[in-house]
Amino acid sequence: MPSYVVVGGSRGIGLALAQQLATSAENTVFVTVRNKSGSTHLNELVAKSTLSNIHVLEADVTDHRALKAAAADVAKVTGGSLDVLIHGAARTEMTNMLRGMTDYEDDDKLDAEFLDSAMNAFLPLLRRGSAKKIVIIGGEGGTSEFVWKMRVSGMAAFGTTKAAEHLVALKYAVLLEPEGFTVVGICPGFVDTSSTAVEKPDDTAMSAIAGFITRLQAISTNLKSFTPEEAAKRFLNLVDSISTKDNGSFIEYIEYKKES
Ligand SMILES: NC(=O)c1ccc[n+]([C@@H]2O[C@H](COP(=O)([O-])OP(=O)(O)OC[C@H]3O[C@@H](n4cnc5c(N)ncnc54)[C@H](OP(=O)(O)O)[C@@H]3O)[C@@H](O)[C@H]2O)c1
């Protein structure tokens, strides 16, 4: 009975991951969300599921107490263990996403964007699990190669927090190596999550996205827009295939042109 926690699964890729994991009666799937009643897509999925193997828990990733309470709820169902933690929660609202370091109204707003999340809450359960896998949904936007090749000054908080997340994963990989854990970052590729998005991009955002895609085409050989379902399938195949030899790795999707 493998057990999975998907952190941030109300919509987008996290929702698609939960949906695919829950198709197997073998799996027990826990999904954390910020706001249970507002998670309409997930609530629909749970209502339609005939297997009763999805559990929705409320926890903001910036609230470590709520995460600990969520972990305690998971433990009640699993008997105290957890096999795989997939961490995908991220602030992706267009207005914040596109901003550069000097684009914030004030420094309090800039500070608020840099709040990070915690994985410690689920660690005691993972230690008692059999798979011992922690996977963060990474993003090339948090790598220096991507930022420089793309010449992207926007997505400042997003890229910087992604880079921090990658390093946090690496710190856990080092810490947990002696215990037989596999901690990796996996980039999902470029995924169109507009079907479950809470906001529609305005004209400024659309033109920024168009410019972004043009630049991506110039530097990469494998640009493709995935549906959340396609991305989740690829992602979960990778989650299945990784083992301790991959501990500490960061699996990118993008392939760069040689000359870029
Ligand atoms: N889409 C892509 O092309 C792409 C590419 C590279 C990496 N990624 C990564 O993939 C992950 C998922 O992205 P997505 O495109 O699926 O985004 P999305 O559709 O905007 O979904 C973001 C998810 O994160 C949750 N979330 C945001 N802040 C949270 C918080 N403080 N606490 C708990 N949950 C929170 C949201 O919950 P609410 O409903 O409560 O807001 C939502 O479920 C992110 O880590 C993103 O960086 C995506």
The ligand as a Gaussian input file, in Angstrom:
#p B3LYP/6-31G(d) Opt

LIG

0 1
 N        3.670000      24.869000     -14.957000
 C        4.940000      24.835000     -15.320000
 O        5.263000      24.979000     -16.519000
 C        6.027000      24.597000     -14.319000
 C        7.348000      24.568000     -14.775000
 C        8.363000      24.337000     -13.860000
 C        8.064000      24.114000     -12.517000
 N        6.757000      24.152000     -12.109000
 C        6.492000      23.892000     -10.686000
 O        5.439000      22.962000     -10.525000
 C        4.759000      23.225000      -9.296000
 C        3.273000      23.339000      -9.566000
 O        3.091000      24.402000     -10.489000
 P        1.758000      24.595000     -11.333000
 O        2.158000      25.146000     -12.641000
 O        0.924000      23.381000     -11.233000
 O        1.115000      25.813000     -10.508000
 P       -0.410000      26.188000     -10.187000
 O       -1.331000      25.592000     -11.169000
 O       -0.400000      27.668000     -10.038000
 O       -0.626000      25.518000      -8.749000
 C        0.113000      25.971000      -7.665000
 C       -0.286000      25.138000      -6.478000
 O        0.495000      25.525000      -5.345000
 C       -0.405000      25.788000      -4.273000
 N        0.148000      26.769000      -3.357000
 C        0.586000      28.014000      -3.617000
 N        1.019000      28.602000      -2.506000
 C        0.820000      27.715000      -1.498000
 C        1.038000      27.746000      -0.107000
 N        1.582000      28.814000       0.496000
 N        0.714000      26.647000       0.616000
 C        0.200000      25.551000       0.016000
 N       -0.047000      25.456000      -1.285000
 C        0.262000      26.540000      -2.044000
 C       -1.655000      26.309000      -4.957000
 O       -2.741000      26.241000      -4.051000
 P       -3.950000      27.317000      -4.047000
 O       -5.010000      26.729000      -4.937000
 O       -4.337000      27.387000      -2.628000
 O       -3.407000      28.612000      -4.573000
 C       -1.748000      25.331000      -6.117000
 O       -2.270000      24.090000      -5.716000
 C        5.371000      24.512000      -8.740000
 O        6.349000      24.158000      -7.784000
 C        6.023000      25.154000      -9.954000
 O        7.116000      25.943000      -9.606000
 C        5.727000      24.396000     -12.971000

